[in-house]
Amino acid sequence: MGKKDAVSKHYMSKNEIFADAVNFYFFDGREKVKPEELEELEELDSSELVLPYGKSTEQKSTKGDSVQGKSILSTPVQKYRDILKRCVIRRCQETVYMIYGIEAQSDIHYAMPVRSMLYDALHCASQVSEIAREHREKGTYGSSGEFLSGFHKSDRLWPVQTLVVYFGSMRWDGPRSLREMLVLPESMKRSFLNDYRLNLLVPGEIEDFSKFHTELGAVLEVLKVMEDREAMAELMCEKSNVYERLPRDAAELLRIFAKIDMEIEEDEEEINMCRAIDEMMAEAREEGRESLMTNMMRNFSRSGVSFEEVSSFISEEDFSGDQLRDLWEKACGKRF
């Protein structure tokens, strides 16, 4: 697992962050899923859940293979989704049991609808298998149809939903439903085909961050503008009360995904992101100022203007004598 994957999975696995993401996406920010009522679930056994993932690789078959001596394809697999939790949602006089999974994506996955659909379908299949096992152990076989399927007419499954949270900087241009991945003639009515819609949370598409109830909203708001350093600095200045005391794991996620050059001490639990971005902006402005001066010196040198003449009209308050000599050497390759 890469650094980005490990950091995002660790962050999203926190109950309060997990619940906040689910509530924002599925319930428009209403706090239906309570962090204290979330229970971590073990994913399916690797022998039950094997999903195609990535490129196939070619290898030679061995003596035990049915097609000895011929090339066969070996497909890499990802056996587990990132995070899986179950919860109880109570409303009015109803109690609803749900299973939610979160898949953290640092890159666009162009087969994500199929992958997410398989996660959900296979977990439903796992529930059916578990119910059938319980019936066998109790000897409650039921009718011939119930005995054959292992699943009784009155049996029910917990609904399963997967939310994909995208942390990348590129605009998500992958499919958002199974139908978008299908090749269909114009004459075929798509309405006759079952579809699977991808539940996808993209920071760049969020309009109202006030519907989040944890710092997850602040994290995603930074990721929305992470390609624009000026906008990022303005955001942190505007909401300095949040970004001056950001929890360590949230700051670590931003450091990696938003490429914020900062060090986090081992004993720091709250991180001042405003100071880090201010230092980055000051450094960027200084680099821009020096780059401008270097280009100007290069042009003057090509026109026959000497270093002494150039330095005579530059204030010591802008650049010291040593700085000017270093920039002249960089611009012209001339040593003093």
N, C-alpha and C positions, 0 to 999 in steps of 0.2 A: 504494500500500500504506500503511495506517495505521500509526501508531506502535506500537500493540499487536502488530499482525501482524509488523512488521519485527523487533521485539525478541524475540518468541517464536520466530520462525523462525531468527533468528541463534543463539539459545541452544540450540535443539533440534538444530541442524545440527552442533554439536560432536560428534565421534565418540564420546567417552566418555559424553556425555549421551544421545545417540541410542541407543547400545548398552545403556545402563542402562535406558532406557524399554522397549526391545524385550525385554530379558531379564526385566524385572519382569512384563510383561504376558503374554508368550508362553511363558516358561519358569519362572514362579514365582520369579524372582530368581536362578536359576542362571545363571552367566556363560557361556552358550553362544556368544553373539556377542561377538567380541573387537574392541575399538575399533581396534586396529592392522590388522585384516583387513577393515575397512569401506572401500569405494571409492565415491566420489561418482559418480552417474550423471547424465548430461544427460537432461532430460525429453524427451518426444516433441516433434517439430517442431510448431509451432502449426497447420500445415495438417492435421496428423494428429489432433490432440487439441483438440476444441472442445466445452466442456461448458456447458450452460445454467446460469446463475447469476444470481439476483436477479430483479427485476421486468422484464417486457417493456415496451417503450415504443413508442408509436404514431408513425409518421411517414408523410408523403405519398410515394407512389411517384414515381419520376422517369421521364423519357421512355424510358429503356432497360428499364424493368421490364415484365413481361408483363401486369401489371394496372395500366396507366398511369392516374393520376388517383385511384386508390383508396388507402385507408389500408392500410399493411402493418405487421406487428409486427416490431420489432427486439429480439432477446433479447441482453442483455449476457452475456458469456462470461468464464470464468476458464480460462485455457489450461494452467496448470501446477499440479501439486500442490506442496506446500511443499518437501519434502525427499525425495530418492530415493537409496538406497544399496544396493549389493550386497555379499554377504559369503559366506564359506565357513564352514560349521558342521561340525566334526569330532567324531564320537562313535564309540567302539569302533573298528571297522575301516571305518566309513562316512564318506563325505564328501558333504555336502549343500550345494548351491548355492542361495542364496535372494536375493530382492530384497525389501527392506522400504521402505515409504514412510511418512513421518510427516506428518500434517496437523494443524497447530496451530490450534485454534479459540478465539477470545475470546468468541464468542456462540454460542447454540444454533442449529444449522442443521437445519430440520425435514425436509429432503430428503437428509440426510447418507448414509443407506444407499445411495441411488441414485447419489449423487455418488461415493462411495468405490468402489462396484461398477464404475462406469464407468472410474475410474482404473485399477483392477486389470485389467479386461477389455481395455481399450485398450492397456495395456502388454503383455499377452499377444499381442494382435494385432500389435503392433509387433515382437515377437520372431519371430512367424510370417513377417512381411514380410522381416525381416532374413535369416532362414534361406533363404527363397525366393530372395532376391537372391544369396546365396552359391552356391546351386545353379545359378542361371543363369550366374554368372561362371565357375564351374568346369565347366559343361556336364554336370552330373550330373542328368539329367532323370528317371531312374528309370522306373517303370511309367506307364501312361496316367493312372491315378488320382493318382499322385505328381506327374506333370507338370501335371495340371490344378490341383491344390491348391497346388503349389509346396512342399509339405511331405511328407517321406518317412515311411514307416511307422516307421522307427527314430528319427526326430527327436524330441527332447524339449525342453520349455520349462523355464525357471527359474520356480519358484513365486513368486508376488507376493502380498504381504500389506501392507495399509495400516492403520496405527494412528492413530486420531484422539485427540489430547491436548487436553482441554478445560481452559481457564484461567479461565473465567468464574465469577462469584459466584452466579449463579442455579442452582437444581437442574436438572439435565438432564432435561427432560420430553419430549424429542423421541423419535422412533422409533429403535429399535436393530436393526431388521431390515427387510428388504423386505416381509415378510408383514404387518407392522404398518401399512404404508402402503396396503395393497390393500383394495378394497371387495369383499367376498365374501358370497354368500348362505349362510345357515346350512347349507343342504343340501350345499354343496360341501365336499368333504374337503380340508383344507389340505395333507394329506400328499402329495397328487399334485402340488403346486406346488414348484418349485425356490425355495429361499430364499437370501438373502444376509444374513449376520449382521455387524453393525457391530462392529469392534474399537475399543472406546471406553475411554479412561483418564480417569476423573473423580476429582480429588483428594478430594472429599467422600465418596467410596465406598471409599477405601483404608483398610484396618484395620491393616496391618502395614508400617510404613515402613522397618523394619530390612532388608527385602529389597532395598532400593536400595543401590548401592555407591558412589555419588557424591553431591554436594550436591543432586542433583535431588530426592531424598527430602525433604530439609530444605525446599526450595522448595515442593514440593507440600503439605507438612504445614502450612506457613504459609497457603497458599491455601485449605486445608480450613477454617481458622478465621478467614479474613480479615474476616468480617462481625462478629466478636466481638473488640474491641480488648483486653479483659481476658484472654481466652484466648490471644490472640496474644502478649501481654506475658509471660504465664506460660510459654508454650512456649519463647520465646527465653531466658527466665531459666533454665529447666530445661536447655536445650541451648546454653548460652552459649558453650561451646567451639567450636561449629559456627558460630553466628550472629555471633560477634564477628570472624570472619575469613572472611566469605563472598566468593567471587570476584565481581569487578565486574559481569559480565554477569548473574549470578544476582541480585545486589542490584538491578540496573537493572530486571529483570523484576518483582521484588517491589515495587519503588517504583511502577511503573505499574499493575500489576494489583491489588495490595493497598492502593493509594492511601496509601502511607507518605510523609509529607511530609519529604523530606530532600534534601540536595544532595550530589552525588558529584563530587569534584574530578577533573580530567582525568588527574592522575598517580596517582590511587589505584587500586591493583590488588586490594586486599582491603578490604572495607567492614565496619564495625562496625554491624550492624543493631540490636543490643541498645541501643546508645546512642540511635539514632534513635527506636526505639519508646518508650524511657523518656522522651525529651523530648516525644514526642507525648502520652503518658499524663499527664505533668506539666502540659502545656498544657491538656489536656482537663479535668483536675481543677480547674485554676485558673479556666477558663471556667465550669465548673459552680458553683464557689464564688461567683464574681462574679454569675452569673445568679441564684443563690439570694438573695444580698444585694440585688440590684436589685429583685427581686419583693417582698422584705420591705419595702424603703424605699417602694415604690409603695403598698403597703397601708397603711403608717403615715401617709404623706402624705394619702391619702384619708380617713383617720380624724382628721385635724387635728393629727397629731404633727409637730413641727418638726424640722429637720435637727439643731439643737443637742441636742434631747432624744434623738434616735436615736444620734448620735455619742457621747453621754456614756456609753452602756453598751457600746460596742464597743471592744475592746482595740486599742491601737496595734500590737500584735504581729500581729493578724489583718489589719488594713487601716490604711494610713497616712492622715493627714488629707487629703492630695491625692487618694488613691484614693477615699475616701468622698465627697468633693465631686464627683468625676467620676461616680461611680455615682448620686449623688442627682440630678445634672443629667440623666443618662440616664434615670433612673426617673421623674422628675417634670417634666422640661423646664424647671427653674428654674435660672437662672444666679446665680453669686455675685458 
